[in-house]
Amino acid sequence: MLARLFAWTLLAALASPPAALAEPLSSELIALARSAGTPDIPGLRIVWLAPWGDHRNAPWRNILVHQTEGPAGSARNGAREQAKTPTRRGVTIWVETDGTVYWAVPETVVTTHGDGANRNDNKYIDNKPTYRQVTRTNSIGIEFAGNYPDVTAPATQAQIDAWRVLARVLQARYDIPAERIYAHNWIDYKDARYCEGCELAKLARDPSF
């Protein structure tokens, strides 16, 4: 019943004008997002390599969006390797080019991602509240795979559709406002060839997304 209520709420929200989407997250979404185990979340195809526990034990105050150079299928492989060695260089959540979401490690595990929030040039955002503050210890990481061999290639439509739901679920689960969703390039000096995670973070911050 809860999943059905969430599905109706989500469909109504997606069909509403931008002003409606600026309203607070629904109580049905929050209840489902704060459940435990391996719930079925309407609009998402999740492969659970680690189940949810008590959301209150997770340390996340920010969401950090990454993109990785890898072909189709690399998110699945990256998530499986992450599950074997949770603290390796990588993230908690991996998103495949077909939109499949892999929850790789327990949500209380701090993975090695981000470069310490070393950007302080205000190039993309005001870095005063992020410099040395938005780090792996307080930021849950999501990796969108598939920008190989062209790192400037955007996320696939399937990834964007999944992100539309996933971003709101993470916000509801960990009580994270949209302004604390960051692209990797916004807080770290990164690969100059492209802006890693920037378009996806912009989308998630947009109330009409």
C-alpha positions in Angstrom: 0.0 0.0 0.0 2.8 2.4 0.9 4.6 1.8 -2.4 1.3 2.4 -4.3 0.8 5.7 -2.4 4.3 6.8 -3.3 3.8 5.9 -6.9 0.6 8.0 -7.1 2.4 10.9 -5.4 5.4 10.6 -7.7 3.3 10.5 -10.8 1.2 13.5 -9.7 4.4 15.5 -8.9 5.9 14.7 -12.3 2.8 15.8 -14.0 2.5 19.1 -12.0 3.9 22.4 -13.0 7.3 23.5 -11.5 5.7 25.5 -8.7 4.1 22.2 -7.3 7.5 20.5 -7.3 8.9 23.2 -5.1 6.7 22.0 -2.3 8.2 19.9 0.5 8.7 16.2 -0.1 5.6 14.1 0.5 5.1 12.2 3.7 4.6 9.0 1.7 8.0 9.4 -0.1 9.7 10.2 3.2 8.2 7.1 4.9 9.3 4.8 2.1 12.7 6.4 1.8 13.3 5.9 5.5 12.4 2.3 5.6 14.9 -0.6 6.1 15.8 -3.6 4.0 15.6 -3.7 0.3 12.4 -1.9 -0.6 10.8 -1.6 -4.0 10.9 2.0 -5.0 8.6 3.0 -7.8 10.6 4.5 -10.7 13.9 2.9 -9.7 15.4 -0.5 -10.6 17.8 -1.1 -7.7 20.2 -4.0 -7.3 20.8 -4.3 -3.6 24.4 -5.5 -2.8 23.9 -4.1 0.7 20.5 -3.5 2.4 19.4 -0.3 4.1 19.6 -0.2 7.9 18.6 2.5 10.3 18.9 5.8 8.3 19.7 7.7 11.5 23.0 5.9 11.7 24.3 7.2 8.4 26.5 10.3 8.5 25.4 11.9 5.3 24.8 15.7 5.1 25.6 16.1 1.5 25.2 14.3 -1.9 28.3 14.3 -4.2 27.7 13.5 -7.9 30.5 11.8 -9.8 30.9 10.5 -13.4 33.4 7.8 -14.3 35.2 7.0 -17.5 34.0 3.5 -18.3 31.9 1.7 -20.9 28.4 0.4 -20.5 28.5 -2.3 -17.8 31.2 -0.6 -15.8 28.8 0.6 -13.0 27.8 -3.0 -12.3 31.5 -4.1 -12.2 32.5 -1.1 -10.1 29.7 -1.8 -7.6 30.6 -5.4 -7.2 34.3 -4.5 -6.6 33.1 -1.9 -4.1 31.0 -4.5 -2.3 34.1 -6.7 -1.9 36.3 -3.8 -0.6 33.9 -1.2 0.7 36.5 1.5 1.6 38.3 1.4 -1.8 38.3 4.4 -4.1 34.7 4.6 -5.2 31.2 5.3 -4.0 28.1 3.9 -2.2 25.8 4.1 -5.3 26.6 3.3 -8.9 24.2 4.1 -11.8 24.5 2.1 -15.0 23.9 3.5 -18.5 20.5 1.7 -18.6 19.4 3.4 -15.4 20.0 0.4 -13.1 21.1 1.6 -9.6 23.5 -0.5 -7.6 23.6 0.1 -3.9 27.1 -1.3 -3.3 27.9 -1.0 0.4 26.2 -0.4 3.8 25.1 3.2 4.2 27.2 3.6 7.3 30.5 2.8 5.4 32.6 5.8 4.4 34.0 5.1 0.9 37.1 6.8 -0.6 35.7 9.4 -3.0 36.2 13.1 -3.4 39.6 14.9 -3.1 39.1 16.7 0.2 37.0 19.7 -1.0 40.1 21.5 -2.2 38.4 24.0 -4.5 38.2 27.5 -3.2 38.1 29.6 -6.3 34.3 30.1 -6.5 34.4 29.1 -10.1 31.1 27.2 -10.1 29.6 27.9 -6.7 30.4 29.9 -3.6 33.1 27.7 -2.0 33.1 29.3 1.4 30.7 26.7 2.9 32.3 23.8 1.0 36.1 24.3 1.2 37.5 21.5 3.3 33.9 20.9 4.6 32.1 18.8 2.0 34.2 15.6 2.3 33.8 11.9 1.9 33.1 11.6 5.7 29.8 13.5 5.4 28.9 13.1 1.7 27.3 10.1 0.1 28.7 9.5 -3.4 26.9 8.5 -6.6 28.8 7.4 -9.6 27.3 7.7 -13.1 29.2 5.4 -15.5 29.5 5.3 -19.2 31.3 8.5 -20.5 33.9 6.5 -22.4 35.7 7.2 -24.7 34.3 10.7 -24.7 34.4 12.2 -21.2 32.2 15.1 -22.3 29.3 12.8 -23.3 26.3 13.5 -21.1 24.5 11.0 -18.9 22.0 8.8 -20.8 18.3 9.5 -20.6 17.8 6.3 -18.6 20.3 7.6 -16.0 18.6 11.0 -15.9 15.2 9.3 -15.4 16.7 7.2 -12.5 18.4 10.3 -11.0 15.0 12.1 -11.0 13.8 9.7 -8.4 17.0 8.7 -6.7 17.9 12.3 -5.8 14.6 12.8 -4.1 14.8 9.5 -2.3 18.3 10.3 -0.9 17.1 13.8 0.1 14.2 12.3 2.0 16.2 9.5 3.6 19.0 11.7 4.9 17.2 15.0 5.2 19.4 16.7 2.7 18.2 20.0 1.0 18.8 20.5 -2.7 21.4 23.1 -2.1 23.6 20.5 -0.6 23.8 18.4 -3.8 27.2 19.0 -5.3 29.0 18.1 -8.4 32.5 16.7 -7.9 34.0 19.6 -10.0 32.2 22.2 -7.9 34.2 21.3 -4.7 37.4 19.7 -6.1 39.9 20.7 -8.7 39.3 18.0 -11.3 39.9 16.9 -14.9 39.9 20.1 -17.0 38.4 18.3 -20.0 34.9 18.4 -18.6 32.9 19.4 -15.6 32.3 16.1 -13.7 28.8 15.8 -12.4 27.9 19.4 -13.0 24.8 18.9 -15.2 23.4 16.2 -13.0 23.9 18.3 -9.9 22.2 21.3 -11.6 19.2 19.1 -12.5 18.8 17.8 -8.9 18.9 21.3 -7.6 16.2 22.5 -10.0 12.7 22.2 -8.3 11.2 21.5 -11.7 13.3 18.4 -12.3 
